[in-house]
C-alpha cells in the first residue's frame, strides 16, 4: 500500500530535512534564473503551453523539474537542444568525454539529493557513458540521460551515422528507457523520467529522442506529472513496531543511502531506541560520526572495529535503506543476528541477502516519521554503559589507526587523517577506487549528510575526478576534495582541463604508488606474485601545467601537513601528487573478503591454492613482479 506525497506532506518533509538538503537553494536559484530568461510559454501552474520546437519544450520540462545544470557534449543530433538551452538560460557544462558527463551528473545528484542531468549523442556518446550510468544504477543515484537518436520517422534510411539501437544500449545501465516517437510527447516523457529517477530506489533513466523531433514545431498543452506515491506497507510496519517495542532486545541500526534525506529522523529514532548506528559506505554522514551512538561503517569484519565490537551485543538489527551489497559487506561477511527488520523503498531489495523476521516495503522517511509517532511505546532510558563502551572502542581504534608503519614515503592512512583534520565540517570528499578507499571509510569521519562519496557497487576507477566537479558546480562555495590514485587519474585525468576552464576549485589529491596496488595486494595473497600491476611514472608537474591547473607535491611524511594546507589555500583547481607507501598496514576489508572467498572453496581448491603459494615461496628463481 502506498501513501501519496501531498503538498502538505512534502512541506513537512522539507521542513524535517532542512538540515540535510542544502541542494534546495541551489536548484531553486538555477531554476529561477532559467525561468526568468526563458522565452517559452511556461505556465506557473506547472503546465507547458504554447507553440514551440521539441527542443524548446524539452528545455522547459527540464526547468520545471529543477535541473540546475546539464552535463554533456553537443553533436549533430542534439545541436537544436543545446541552442535551446542557451536561448532559455538553462545552465550547461561541456565535458571532455561523455563518461565525464555521466560522472559529473552523478556527483551533482549525490551532493544535492536531486536529479543529475546529462545530454549526449547517440552511438559513441552512449557507449562512452555506459560505465558511469552503470555506477549510478548500482549506487542508486538519480540521473536523467537525454540521448539523441538517428532519424526513425518517415524519412528513415539505413546506414545512418551512429545507427545503433540506442535504447537497447541504455537498458542494462538504467532503471528504464523511454523512447520518444512524437515531438508532442517530449515534455511528458522527460518529466516522467524525473519521477522514475527519483521514485522507489533512485537510479538513472534514459530518454531517447530522434534528432528530427528536436526541430519539429508543436502546439503544446502538457500537464504536470501526477504526485508520486511513496511506498508504505502498513501491516509490515506494525509487525516491525511490535518487535521494537520489546525492550528486552537491544537494537542496532544499520543505515544506508536510503536514509540520507531523513537523517535527523534517523538520529532521533536512534536516540529513542538507544541504538548504536552503523552505516554502509554510501550511508556515511547520515549520522554525524562524532555522535555518541555512531560506531562507523559496516558492522562485520570489514568495517570499523568499533562497529564490529558494538554490534556483537545487539539482539535486533534494524536495517534501513541498505542493500547489503557484495562490496559493502566484503563479499557478504555479515554477522548473523537472531532478529532483523529490513526496510527499503524497493521491494526487490528486501530479503535478498539477509533473512529478516520482517520486511517492510516503505520509504525510509515515512517509516522513520511513522515510528517516531509511536515513540512513547519505543523510548528507552539513556544507556550510559553503551555510550561509554562505544567511546572506549573508538579510542582504542584511533590508537590502532594512528600507529606508525614503516614507510619510505607517505602512509595513506596518515594522509586521510590529516586531510580530515584540515577540511571543513561540510567539505565534500570524493573517494576513488583505490586501496585507500577502505582506510578512508574507517578514518575520514563524515560530519553531516551528503559529504562523503564513493563509487561502491560498480567500482569504476576514475569516478571521483568528474564526480567532484559535478558537486563543485552545484556548490561552488564549498570545499571539495578527491582522494584518488594514479591509475584512476589515467582513466579520467583530462577532465582536469574542464575544471580549469570552468574554474571549478576542486582539490585533486592523487596517491601515487606507480601501480595498481589494490590488485597487487589481492594477487599476492592468492598467487604469491603480481601480474600486470606496474604503471609508468607520470610527470605530474608538466601534466598540471599542460592542463592549466596549479600543482603541489608531497614526497615525505614531514611535508604532509604543509602540503595539504598549501593545496587547500590555493584558488581554483589544484592537483596534489602524494608519493605513498603502504608498508605492512593491514586492510580489514581485504582480510574479510579473503576469508569469505576461501570459505566458499572446496577442500580440493583450497589445497591447490596452498600448494601453489608454498611452491612459489620456496622457488629460488628470480620472479619479476610486473
C-alpha positions, 0 to 999 in steps of 0.5 A: 500500500502506498501513501501519496506525497501531498503538498502538505506532506512534502512541506513537512518533509522539507521542513524535517530535512532542512538540515540535510538538503542544502541542494534546495537553494541551489536548484531553486536559484538555477531554476529561477534564473532559467525561468526568468530568461526563458522565452517559452510559454511556461505556465506557473501552474506547472503546465507547458503551453504554447507553440514551440520546437521539441527542443524548446519544450524539452528545455522547459520540462527540464526547468520545471523539474529543477535541473540546475545544470546539464552535463554533456557534449553537443553533436549533430543530433542534439545541436537544436537542444543545446541552442535551446538551452542557451536561448532559455538560460538553462545552465550547461557544462561541456565535458571532455568525454561523455563518461565525464558527463555521466560522472559529473551528473552523478556527483551533482545528484549525490551532493544535492539529493536531486536529479543529475542531468546529462545530454549526449549523442547517440552511438559513441556518446552512449557507449562512452557513458555506459560505465558511469550510468552503470555506477549510478544504477548500482549506487542508486543515484538519480540521473536523467540521460537525454540521448539523441537518436538517428532519424526513425520517422518517415524519412528513415534510411539505413546506414545512418551515422551512429545507427545503433539501437540506442535504447537497447544500449541504455537498458542494462545501465538504467532503471528504464528507457523511454523512447520518444516517437512524437515531438508532442510527447517530449515534455511528458516523457522527460518529466516522467523520467524525473519521477522514475529517477527519483521514485522507489530506489533512485537510479538513472533513466534514459530518454531517447529522442530522434534528432528530427523531433528536436526541430519539429514545431508543436502546439503544446498543452502538457500537464504536470506529472501526477504526485508520486506515491511513496511506498508504505506497507502498513501491516509490515510496519506494525509487525516491525513496531511490535518487535521494537517495542520489546525492550528486552532486545537491544537494537542496532541500526544499520543505515544506508543511502536510503536514509540520507534525506531523513537523517535527523529522523534517523538520529532521533529514532536512534536516540529513542531506541538507544541504538548504536548506528552503523552505516554502509559506505554510501550511508556515511554522514547520515549520522554525524560520526562524532555522535555518541551512538555512531560506531562507523561503517559496516558492522562485520569484519570489514568495517570499523572495529568499533562497529564490529565490537558494538554490534556483537551485543545487539539482539535486533538489527534494524536495517534501513535503506541498505542493500547489503551489497557484495562490496559493502559487506566484503563479499557478504561477511555479515554477522548473523543476528537472531532478529532483523527488520529490513526496510527499503523503498524497493521491494526487490531489495528486501530479503535478498541477502539477509533473512529478516523476521520482517520486511517492510516495503516503505520509504525510509522517511515515512517509516522513520516519521511513522515510528517516531509517532509511536515513540512513547511505546519505543523510548528507552532510558539513556544507556550510559554503559553503551555510550561509554563502551562505544567511546572506549572502542573508538579510542582504542581504534584511533590508537590502532589507526594512528600507529606508525608503519614503516614507510619510505614515503607517505602512509595513506592512512596518515594522509586521510587523517590529516586531510580530515583534520584540515577540511571543513565540517561540510567539505565534500570528499570524493573517494576513488577506487583505490586501496585507500578507499577502505582506510578512508571509510574507517578514518575520514569521519563524515560530519553531516549528510551528503559529504562523503562519496564513493563509487561502491557497487560498480567500482569504476576507477576514475569516478571521483575526478568528474564526480567532484566537479559535478558537486563543485558546480552545484556548490561552488562555495564549498570545499571539495576534495578527491582522494584518488590514485594514479591509475584512476587519474589515467582513466579520467585525468583530462577532465582536469582541463574542464575544471580549469576552464570552468574554474571549478576549485576542486582539490585533486589529491592523487596517491601515487604508488606507480601501480595498481596496488589494490590488485597487487595486494589481492594477487599476492595473497592468492598467487604469491606474485603480481601480474600486470600491476606496474604503471609508468611514472607520470610527470605530474608537474608538466601534466598540471601545467599542460592542463592549466591547473596549479600543482603541489607535491608531497614526497615525505611524511614531514611535508604532509601537513604543509602540503595539504594546507598549501593545496587547500589555500590555493584558488581554483583547481589544484592537483596534489601528487602524494608519493605513498607507501603502504608498508605492512598496514593491514586492510580489514576489508581485504582480510574479510573478503579473503576469508569469505572467498576461501570459505566458499572453496572446496577442500580440493581448491583450497589445497591447490591454492596452498600448494601453489603459494608454498611452491612459489615461496620456496622457488629460488628463481628470480620472479619479476613482479610486473 
